[in-house]
């Protein structure tokens, strides 16, 4: 499996939702992602099965106490084949710096 770690500049929501897309089609939606803090750095982590080659996007949304989704950002990455083996990173890290909510 692989991990996709989305770093947060701050924790503004009790939970988060991530939608993984491949060429515009939803592959998986991960709900109730709880932010964690390690060494002062906030993040949410997606645990995924290995991905086929292709272009992917992760759409991250914050989920308010009332359940309302607030779209935060979309991040793109590519999984490519090299020779006969599929080169898939075991951990993908996106640093997401969100504006401070007032």
Backbone as a chain_set.jsonl record, in Angstrom:
{"seq": "XXXXXXXXXXXXXXXXXXXXXXXXXXXXXXXXXXXXXXXXXXXXXXXXXXXXXXXXXXXXXXXXXXXXXXXXXXXXXXXXXXXXXXXXXXXXXXXXXXXXXX", "coords": {"N": [[0.833, -1.187, 0.0], [0.263, 2.357, -0.307], [0.993, 5.615, 1.034], [-0.531, 8.734, 1.111], [0.29, 11.754, 2.128], [-1.112, 14.645, 3.249], [-0.182, 17.726, 4.0], [-1.115, 20.192, 6.336], [-1.455, 23.659, 6.815], [-2.729, 24.685, 9.005], [-5.144, 23.517, 11.392], [-8.338, 23.659, 10.672], [-10.758, 22.432, 10.649], [-12.877, 19.846, 12.009], [-12.758, 17.389, 10.751], [-11.686, 15.936, 7.599], [-12.141, 15.462, 4.045], [-11.145, 13.498, 1.309], [-10.929, 13.209, -2.174], [-9.998, 10.994, -4.598], [-9.048, 11.15, -7.903], [-8.841, 9.817, -11.21], [-7.913, 10.746, -14.254], [-10.163, 12.423, -14.325], [-12.254, 10.836, -13.382], [-13.819, 9.601, -10.464], [-11.967, 7.688, -8.243], [-11.758, 6.922, -5.614], [-13.258, 7.877, -2.526], [-12.355, 9.235, 0.481], [-13.487, 9.522, 3.62], [-14.012, 11.299, 6.742], [-11.382, 11.865, 7.595], [-9.041, 12.35, 10.021], [-7.209, 15.001, 11.347], [-3.731, 14.908, 12.196], [-0.995, 15.654, 14.383], [2.424, 16.035, 14.267], [5.529, 16.685, 15.529], [4.834, 19.396, 15.55], [3.712, 19.737, 13.045], [0.855, 19.669, 11.072], [-1.29, 17.257, 9.535], [-3.141, 15.172, 7.194], [-3.611, 11.748, 6.416], [-3.793, 9.55, 3.702], [-4.382, 6.2, 3.235], [-3.706, 4.012, 0.753], [-4.338, 1.489, -1.747], [-1.907, 0.117, -4.075], [-1.406, 2.132, -6.99], [-2.445, 2.208, -10.403], [-0.626, 3.078, -13.406], [-0.862, 6.476, -14.486], [-2.567, 9.689, -14.596], [-3.364, 11.515, -11.734], [-5.516, 13.138, -9.343], [-5.949, 14.724, -6.209], [-8.559, 15.855, -4.37], [-9.055, 17.941, -1.757], [-11.162, 18.526, 0.981], [-12.522, 20.418, 3.672], [-14.48, 19.425, 6.466], [-17.173, 20.692, 8.104], [-18.549, 21.106, 11.467], [-21.267, 20.849, 11.119], [-21.376, 19.216, 8.96], [-21.026, 20.298, 6.481], [-19.26, 20.611, 3.417], [-16.207, 22.146, 2.568], [-14.416, 23.131, -0.075], [-10.948, 22.89, -0.398], [-8.448, 22.533, -1.805], [-6.858, 21.276, -4.818], [-4.72, 18.721, -5.863], [-2.242, 17.477, -8.023], [-0.747, 14.507, -9.385], [1.447, 12.105, -10.96], [1.62, 8.702, -11.845], [3.98, 6.569, -13.144], [5.186, 4.153, -15.545], [8.245, 2.359, -15.686], [10.288, 0.761, -17.743], [9.698, -2.644, -17.244], [8.719, -2.689, -14.714], [6.457, -1.288, -12.378], [6.767, 1.895, -11.266], [6.082, 3.094, -8.32], [5.772, 5.45, -5.868], [6.202, 4.907, -2.346], [5.332, 6.675, -0.535], [3.642, 9.63, -0.836], [3.95, 13.044, -0.691], [2.294, 15.977, -0.056], [2.547, 19.348, 0.496], [0.402, 21.395, 2.07], [-0.614, 24.522, 2.426], [-2.806, 26.354, 4.042], [-4.895, 29.259, 4.026], [-5.218, 31.259, 6.953], [-8.137, 30.989, 8.756], [-10.519, 33.486, 9.525]], "CA": [[0.0, 0.0, 0.0], [0.976, 3.63, -0.306], [0.428, 6.679, 1.85], [-0.511, 10.086, 0.575], [0.217, 12.64, 3.283], [-1.456, 16.015, 2.882], [0.179, 18.601, 5.116], [-2.002, 21.329, 6.543], [-0.839, 24.789, 7.503], [-3.431, 24.789, 10.279], [-6.297, 22.622, 11.474], [-9.507, 24.523, 10.765], [-11.958, 21.601, 10.583], [-12.755, 18.639, 12.837], [-12.369, 16.283, 9.873], [-11.445, 16.281, 6.206], [-12.514, 14.453, 3.053], [-10.29, 13.527, 0.124], [-11.441, 12.486, -3.333], [-8.946, 10.64, -5.541], [-9.562, 11.044, -9.267], [-7.937, 9.387, -12.27], [-8.396, 11.277, -15.532], [-11.478, 13.022, -14.136], [-13.226, 9.905, -12.794], [-13.557, 9.316, -9.057], [-11.442, 6.359, -7.938], [-12.066, 6.633, -4.217], [-13.512, 8.988, -1.62], [-11.987, 8.893, 1.852], [-14.182, 10.452, 4.511], [-13.665, 11.32, 8.165], [-9.944, 11.927, 7.84], [-8.755, 13.149, 11.21], [-5.863, 15.581, 11.298], [-2.778, 14.54, 13.231], [0.102, 16.608, 14.539], [3.697, 15.413, 14.621], [6.585, 17.711, 15.535], [4.235, 20.69, 15.235], [3.217, 19.753, 11.661], [-0.477, 19.079, 10.935], [-1.503, 16.58, 8.26], [-4.056, 14.042, 7.089], [-2.938, 10.702, 5.648], [-4.619, 8.592, 2.969], [-3.77, 4.894, 3.003], [-4.28, 3.553, -0.508], [-3.718, 0.347, -2.414], [-1.062, 0.607, -5.174], [-2.13, 2.782, -8.081], [-2.012, 1.944, -11.774], [-0.034, 4.264, -14.005], [-1.836, 7.445, -14.964], [-2.601, 11.008, -13.975], [-4.29, 11.528, -10.601], [-5.729, 14.355, -8.581], [-6.566, 14.591, -4.895], [-9.324, 17.042, -3.985], [-9.195, 17.958, -0.309], [-12.209, 19.396, 1.516], [-12.737, 20.421, 5.11], [-15.856, 19.093, 6.831], [-17.543, 21.46, 9.294], [-19.314, 20.363, 12.481], [-22.612, 20.586, 10.589], [-21.262, 18.291, 7.833], [-20.853, 21.033, 5.223], [-17.938, 20.492, 2.804], [-15.586, 23.353, 2.019], [-13.306, 22.753, -0.947], [-9.731, 23.573, -0.002], [-7.456, 22.564, -2.872], [-6.708, 20.086, -5.656], [-3.309, 18.439, -6.085], [-2.064, 16.513, -9.11], [0.486, 13.737, -9.463], [1.456, 11.108, -12.029], [2.276, 7.423, -11.614], [4.497, 6.167, -14.461], [5.893, 2.881, -15.689], [9.626, 2.46, -16.134], [10.631, -0.596, -18.151], [8.605, -3.574, -16.985], [8.218, -2.568, -13.345], [5.679, -0.076, -12.097], [7.452, 2.704, -10.272], [5.096, 3.785, -7.502], [6.356, 5.836, -4.587], [5.477, 4.356, -1.209], [4.744, 7.785, 0.2], [3.52, 10.857, -1.62], [3.784, 14.125, 0.274], [1.89, 17.289, -0.556], [2.492, 20.351, 1.546], [-0.773, 22.227, 1.826], [-0.634, 25.651, 3.34], [-4.119, 26.97, 3.908], [-4.971, 30.563, 4.668], [-5.788, 31.235, 8.301], [-9.556, 31.385, 8.767], [-10.788, 34.521, 10.542]], "C": [[0.876, 1.248, 0.0], [0.277, 4.594, 0.632], [0.535, 7.981, 1.087], [-0.739, 11.002, 1.765], [-0.019, 14.06, 2.787], [-1.189, 16.898, 4.092], [-0.729, 19.818, 5.133], [-1.238, 22.439, 7.245], [-1.436, 25.005, 8.875], [-4.6, 23.815, 10.238], [-7.53, 23.486, 11.72], [-10.821, 23.76, 10.765], [-11.766, 20.385, 11.48], [-12.382, 17.405, 12.021], [-12.252, 16.79, 8.44], [-11.922, 15.135, 5.315], [-11.598, 14.616, 1.855], [-10.924, 12.678, -0.964], [-10.278, 12.255, -4.289], [-9.575, 10.435, -6.906], [-8.468, 10.585, -10.204], [-8.568, 9.799, -13.582], [-9.847, 11.731, -15.433], [-12.52, 12.13, -13.497], [-12.839, 9.608, -11.344], [-13.125, 7.87, -8.874], [-11.853, 5.959, -6.524], [-12.332, 7.93, -3.471], [-13.198, 8.498, -0.216], [-12.579, 9.959, 2.759], [-13.643, 10.33, 5.931], [-12.171, 11.178, 8.413], [-9.709, 12.855, 9.022], [-7.345, 13.709, 11.109], [-5.016, 15.09, 12.463], [-1.687, 15.606, 13.276], [1.333, 15.851, 15.001], [4.786, 16.467, 14.469], [6.055, 19.074, 15.111], [3.666, 20.804, 13.838], [1.887, 18.999, 11.594], [-0.607, 18.404, 9.568], [-2.671, 15.607, 8.366], [-3.379, 13.037, 6.165], [-3.96, 9.785, 5.011], [-3.829, 7.31, 2.815], [-4.466, 4.271, 1.814], [-3.607, 2.262, -0.958], [-2.871, 0.893, -3.557], [-1.909, 1.113, -6.342], [-1.563, 2.369, -9.429], [-1.388, 3.212, -12.342], [-1.14, 5.18, -14.523], [-1.71, 8.754, -14.223], [-3.702, 11.024, -12.916], [-4.409, 12.929, -10.03], [-6.301, 13.962, -7.233], [-7.247, 15.914, -4.602], [-9.572, 16.961, -2.491], [-10.259, 18.963, 0.096], [-12.206, 19.302, 3.026], [-14.201, 20.127, 5.37], [-16.175, 19.803, 8.145], [-18.305, 20.576, 10.274], [-20.702, 20.004, 11.976], [-22.587, 19.634, 9.386], [-21.098, 18.966, 6.486], [-19.419, 20.897, 4.734], [-17.463, 21.846, 2.308], [-14.36, 22.924, 1.232], [-12.08, 23.576, -0.592], [-8.715, 23.66, -1.127], [-7.472, 21.251, -3.638], [-5.234, 19.94, -5.993], [-3.168, 17.326, -7.101], [-0.745, 15.777, -8.967], [0.331, 12.678, -10.539], [2.193, 9.863, -11.56], [2.688, 6.916, -12.987], [5.153, 4.806, -14.394], [7.307, 3.163, -16.179], [10.084, 1.045, -16.469], [9.442, -1.511, -17.906], [8.066, -3.478, -15.563], [7.491, -1.242, -13.167], [6.369, 0.678, -10.97], [6.412, 3.525, -9.513], [5.764, 4.174, -6.192], [5.534, 5.246, -3.441], [4.852, 5.458, -0.369], [4.772, 9.014, -0.685], [3.209, 11.963, -0.628], [3.416, 15.406, -0.448], [1.878, 18.23, 0.623], [1.369, 21.305, 1.188], [-0.781, 23.319, 2.872], [-1.916, 26.416, 3.085], [-4.117, 28.332, 4.571], [-5.621, 30.418, 6.049], [-7.212, 31.763, 8.223], [-9.749, 32.437, 9.841], [-12.173, 34.362, 11.12]], "O": [[2.075, 1.187, 0.274], [-0.889, 4.408, 0.978], [1.569, 8.287, 0.492], [-1.826, 11.027, 2.343], [0.766, 14.604, 2.011], [-1.898, 16.817, 5.095], [-1.062, 20.391, 4.096], [-0.461, 22.181, 8.165], [-0.755, 25.448, 9.799], [-4.993, 23.347, 9.169], [-7.744, 23.983, 12.826], [-11.888, 24.365, 10.869], [-10.639, 19.937, 11.693], [-11.76, 16.479, 12.541], [-12.659, 17.905, 8.115], [-12.085, 14.001, 5.764], [-11.308, 15.735, 1.433], [-11.395, 11.569, -0.71], [-9.644, 13.208, -4.741], [-10.513, 9.652, -7.059], [-7.3, 10.923, -10.016], [-9.613, 9.283, -13.978], [-10.657, 11.469, -16.321], [-13.579, 12.618, -13.101], [-11.667, 9.389, -11.041], [-13.819, 6.944, -9.292], [-12.24, 4.818, -6.27], [-11.71, 8.956, -3.748], [-13.714, 7.469, 0.222], [-12.225, 11.135, 2.681], [-12.923, 9.39, 6.268], [-11.745, 10.464, 9.321], [-10.135, 14.01, 9.011], [-6.398, 12.977, 10.818], [-5.515, 14.882, 13.569], [-1.492, 16.359, 12.321], [1.297, 15.122, 15.993], [4.939, 17.065, 13.404], [6.732, 19.82, 14.403], [3.178, 21.872, 13.467], [1.798, 17.842, 12.004], [-0.1, 18.911, 8.567], [-3.128, 15.266, 9.456], [-2.66, 13.42, 5.242], [-4.876, 9.299, 5.675], [-2.707, 7.337, 2.308], [-5.672, 4.027, 1.851], [-2.463, 1.98, -0.6], [-3.086, 2.029, -3.978], [-2.982, 0.583, -6.631], [-0.353, 2.2, -9.581], [-1.601, 4.302, -11.81], [-2.205, 4.725, -14.939], [-0.865, 8.915, -13.343], [-4.829, 10.6, -13.172], [-3.535, 13.778, -10.206], [-7.046, 12.989, -7.124], [-6.606, 16.964, -4.583], [-10.219, 16.031, -2.01], [-10.268, 20.1, -0.374], [-11.925, 18.247, 3.596], [-15.068, 20.527, 4.593], [-15.536, 19.555, 9.167], [-18.662, 19.442, 9.956], [-21.256, 18.973, 12.358], [-23.638, 19.282, 8.851], [-21.035, 18.293, 5.457], [-18.474, 21.043, 5.509], [-18.225, 22.599, 1.702], [-13.39, 22.418, 1.796], [-12.15, 24.801, -0.493], [-8.172, 24.734, -1.387], [-8.021, 20.25, -3.178], [-4.574, 20.911, -6.363], [-3.898, 16.336, -7.046], [0.246, 16.334, -8.495], [-0.781, 12.387, -10.98], [3.26, 9.955, -10.953], [1.862, 6.837, -13.896], [5.612, 4.363, -13.341], [7.539, 4.075, -16.973], [10.249, 0.22, -15.571], [8.318, -1.204, -18.304], [7.065, -4.116, -15.238], [7.872, -0.22, -13.737], [6.532, 0.161, -9.865], [5.923, 4.536, -10.018], [6.271, 3.309, -5.478], [4.316, 5.102, -3.553], [3.943, 5.201, 0.421], [5.819, 9.385, -1.217], [2.298, 11.829, 0.188], [4.133, 15.863, -1.338], [1.259, 17.937, 1.646], [1.386, 21.941, 0.134], [-0.937, 23.055, 4.064], [-2.085, 27.045, 2.04], [-3.421, 28.544, 5.564], [-6.469, 29.551, 6.263], [-7.46, 32.846, 7.692], [-9.214, 32.31, 10.942], [-12.574, 35.139, 11.986]]}, "num_chains": 1, "name": "protein.A"}
